[in-house]
């Protein structure tokens, strides 16, 4: 598992475009958002929530495409012939991409609370914790859905089906308790809703009780990784 993680990280180190996608794109998007609203009340209201959304989108794309590349190149099939369990293989990928997800979340959170001046009622460390959980969620979704795509383009096509419905129903556009009852119930089982709820609590409560939201996000991450391990198969064609 450790060997797989190290190999993936070494590959990422020699891929500046992917590194820029992970580390720079969320910061640029948040900066554009700050610029659009000129750092005013609207940015203060939605900035933290989007800090929980953007890492999910970016890590989903990076992880799904990179993992599919491993499948299509035969690397994953070769790993399956070695004396390592399927959870161990997925765990190696999760360690590598999880490490990058943590770096991404920390950098984006520092940019938001630093140069962009986002104000939070709770210490900014809470913001980092939720951003990390969101990035790990995107990573886990990416590992899971890569099993159902045959090309990198197909992996990208999963984003509208997996991420966009969560974006629409997470409470960012309309408070979830103001949605039609059916949509509110659907949003209750979507993990991104809990990331947005936690972010909003961090911005409004000096002592946020976000343990429940983080537990739900952790459960989704673990569940998706286990499902990803279950989808590993010896044939990739």
N, C-alpha and C positions, 0 to 999 in steps of 0.2 A: 504494500500500500504506500509506504513512504517512497519507495523507488519510483512508482508511477507518478506521485505528486511532484517529486524533484524533476523528473523528465518533462512533465507538462510545464512546470515553471521555467525550466531552461528554454523550452520552445517559445514561451511567451516573452522571455527576455530578449530574444532575437527577432521579435515581431513588433516593431515600433508603432505600426498602425493599430494593432490590437491594444497595445498599452495606452495609446492616446485615446482610443475609444473608451477604455475602462476608466482612466484617471482624469481625462480632460473634458470629455463630452458632458457628463453631468454638471460639472462646474460651469461650463459655457452655457448650458440650458438654464441653469439657475440664475446666472448673471444676466442673460437676456430677459428672463422674467422680471428680475429686479429693475432692469432698464425700462421695460415696457410700463411698469407701474411706478417708476421713478422712486422706488424704495418706500412707497407710501403705505397706507393702511391696508390696501388689497394685498400687497406683497407680504406684509406682516401676517395677514390672515391665511394665505395659501402657501407661503414659502416653505414652511415646515412640512406641510402635507405632501408637497411635490418632492421634497427631499426624501420622502418615503416611497414615492412612485418612480422617479427617474432611475434609481439603482435597480429596481426590479426589471425595467425595460432593457437597460443596457446589459445587465448580467444575463438575462434570458437570451438575448441575441448572441452574445459572445460565447456563452457556454454551449448553447444548442449547436451553433455552427462549428465550434472547435471540436465538440464531441462527435458530431457527425463526420467530420473530417477524419477523425481517428477510426471510425467505423469503416468508411469507404476506402481508406488507404490500406486496410488490413491490419493495422496496429492492434486494434481491439480484438480481432480474431486470434492474433498470435498470443495476446495476453491470456485468452481463454484456454490455450493449450498448456499454459504453465500452471504449476501447483499453487494457485492463488484463487480464493473464493470470489464469487461474483460480488458479494458485498465489499470485499477487499479492493476489487478493481474500482467499483463506484466510489468507495471511500477515498481512494487515491486521487481520483478526479475532483471529488468534493473538497479534499484538503487543499489542492492547488487553486482551484477557482474560488474556494472559500477564503483563502488567504488574500487573493486579489480583491474579493468583495469587501473584506474588512478594510483594506487600504483605500479602496474607492470611497467607502462610506465615511471614513475618518477625514479624508481630504475634502470631500464635498461639504461635510458638516463644518469643518474649520473655515471654509470659504464663506458659507452662509452666515455663521455667527461672527465672522471677522470682517472682511472687507464689505460684505453686503449688509451687515448690521441687523440681522434678524434678532428680534428680542424674544426671549423665552422666560416664562415665569420660573421654571425649574432650571437647575444648573445645566449647562450645555452638554454635559456628559450624557444626560438622558437622551438628548437628540442623537448623539453618536450611537448609542446602544440600539435605538429603534432603526436608524439608518443601516446599521450593520445587519440587523435581523431582516430588513427589507431586501438588502443586497443578497443575503444568503437564500432568501425565498426565490429571487430571480434565478440564482444559480441552480437551485434544486429543480425548478420548473424546466430550465434549459436542459439539464441532464435527463429528465424524464421524457420530454417530448422528442428528443433527438432519436429515440427508438422508433418513432413513427414516420420519419422522413427518410427519403432515399437520396436527396440532393440538398445542398446548402440552401438553395432557393426555397425548397419545400420547408426547411426548418424555419426560415424567415416568415413563410406564409402562416405558420402557426401563431405568430404573435397576435394578429387580429382576433383569432379565436380564443386565445388564452388570456391575453393581457387587456385588450381593449374593453371587453365586458366588465372586467373588474374595475377598470378606470372609470367607466360610466356609472357604476353602482357603488363605488366605495364611499360615497358621501362627499366627494370633493366638489362636484357640480351642484348637487342638491343634497341637503341633509337627509340621512337615511330614514329618519323618522317622519319625513315629509313625503316620502315616495309612496306610490300605491303599495298596498299591503303585500301583494305577491312579490314585487321587486324588493321590498324591504326584507322579506324572508330569504330571498335569493342572496341578497347582500350579506346576510348573516352567516352564510357558509362560504363566502369568498375571503381568502386570507388578506388581500390587500385592504379590505375594509378595516381590519384590526390594526394594520400599520398606520393608516390615516387616523383612526381613532386615537392611537397612542401618541402620534405626533401632535395632534390637537390638544391632548391633555397636557403634554409637556409645555406647550406654549401658554396654557391658561391656568395651570395649577402648580404652585410652588413645590408641592410634595405629591407628584403624580403617582397614582396607583395603577401602573401599567403592567403589573405582573401577569394579569390574566391575558392581556393582549400578546405579550411576549411568549407566554406558554402556548397560545394557539398558533402563533407563527412558528415556534420551534416544532410543534407537532406536525404542521404541514411540511416543514423542511425534512424532518426525519421520514415521514410517510412517503414523500415524493422520492427520496433517495432509495428507500426500500423498494418502491415500485420500479424505479429505474434499474435497480439490481435485478429484479425479477424479469425485466424485459431483455436482459442480455442474452444473446443467442449466438451460437457458433457460426452460423451462416450469415453473411452481410449482404448477399445479393438478392 
